[in-house]
């Protein structure tokens, strides 16, 4: 069963963060948030919008960063997240390649061990034959 996502009105969000609705509208005009709109053009804030708004309010009200700075921080966070995803993909690919190489090396080692064992036993048989012959020759 899929959990239905809830949406919040601008008044509920403003009350949640103790900010004026105009402040939230300003953040939207600046492109810092993009809430969905209902058919009646009412702003609908998702959980992700709420999280982003919380971050924006923290940066502006608590740290005193202006909106241009907030915009740059958010852009850098997106770039970092994108790079992190790319690194994770590369890391996973390298892990798979290493695992495949490990299996291949194990197969080669196993094959080499069997070959070495085979060579040792054929060498032992070769060495045993002349010894037997020599013993027989000495006895005759």
N, C-alpha and C positions, 0 to 999 in steps of 0.2 A: 504494500500500500504506500503510495507516494504522499509525503507530507506536503500539505498545501502551504505555500509561502504567504505570510501576512504582509500587508502594506500599511503604512502609517500616513496620516494626513499631516499637513504642514503645521497645524496647530498642536497636534500631539507631539511632533518632533521638537517644535519650539519649546514646549513645556518640559519635555524630557531633558533638554540641555540648558534650560533657563536662558534662552536667547530670544530675541524678537524675531518674528516671522520675516521682517524685512532683511534681517541679517542672512537668513537662509536663502531668501530670494537673490540677494547680492552674490552669495557664493554660487548660485546657479547661473546668474548672468555672467560671472567671471569664468564659467566653465569648469569649476572645481567639483561640482556635483551635477548629475543628470537624472533626476527622478523621472519615473514613468508618468504618463498622463492618462487619466481616465477618458472615457468618451466625452464627458462634460468638461474636459481640460483641467481637472483637479490634479494637483501633484500627488503622486503616490510614492512614498519612500520605502524601499526594500530594506532588508537587513544589511545588505552591502552598502546601500546609501547611508544608513545610520552609522555604520562603522567608519565610513569615509568622513562623514560629517563630524563624528567624534574626534577623529584625527585632526581635521581642519580646525575645529574649535580649540583643541589642545595646543596646536601650533600657534594660532593667532592670539588666543586669550591668555594662555599660561606661559608661552615662551616669547610672546610679543613679535612674532614673525609676520611681516606684511603679506598681503595676498600674492604678490609677485614671487616672493620667497616660497610661499606655500605651494604655488604652482610648480616652481622648479623642483622642490622636494618631492612632490607627487610624481613628476615626470621621471626623476632619478630613481624613485622606488619602482616604477613600472619597468624602467630599463634594467635595473638590478634583478627584478623578478624574471624578466625575459632571459637575461643572461644565465640566471640560476637554472631555469628550465633547460636551456641549451646545454649547460655543463652537466646537468643530471642525465640528459639523453646521451651525451658523449661518454660519460662515466659508465652508464649501463652498457653501451655498445662495447667499450673497452673491456668491461668485465666479461661479457659474452665471448669476445675474441680471446681473452686470456683463458677462459674455461675451455674453449674449443682447442686452443693450443696445448693446454695441459693434458686434455684427453688424447690428443694426437701424440704428444711426447710420451705419455704412459703406454700407448700402443707400440710406439717405436722401442721403448725400453723393454717391454714385454717380449716383443719380437726378437730384439737383440739378445735378451737373456735366454730365450729358447734356442736361438742359433748358437750362442756360446755353450750352452749345455750340450747341444747336439755335437758341436765340435769337440768338446772335452770327451764325450763318450766315444766318439769315433777315434779320437787320438788315443784314448785308453785301450780301445780294442786293437788299434794298430800296434801299440807298444806291447800289449799282452801276447800277440801272435808271435813276434820274434823271440820273446822270452821263452815261450813254450817250445818253440822250435829249437832254441839254443839248449834248453834243458834236455830235450830228447837227443840232440846231437852229442851232448856231453855223456849221456848215459849209454850211448851206442858204441 
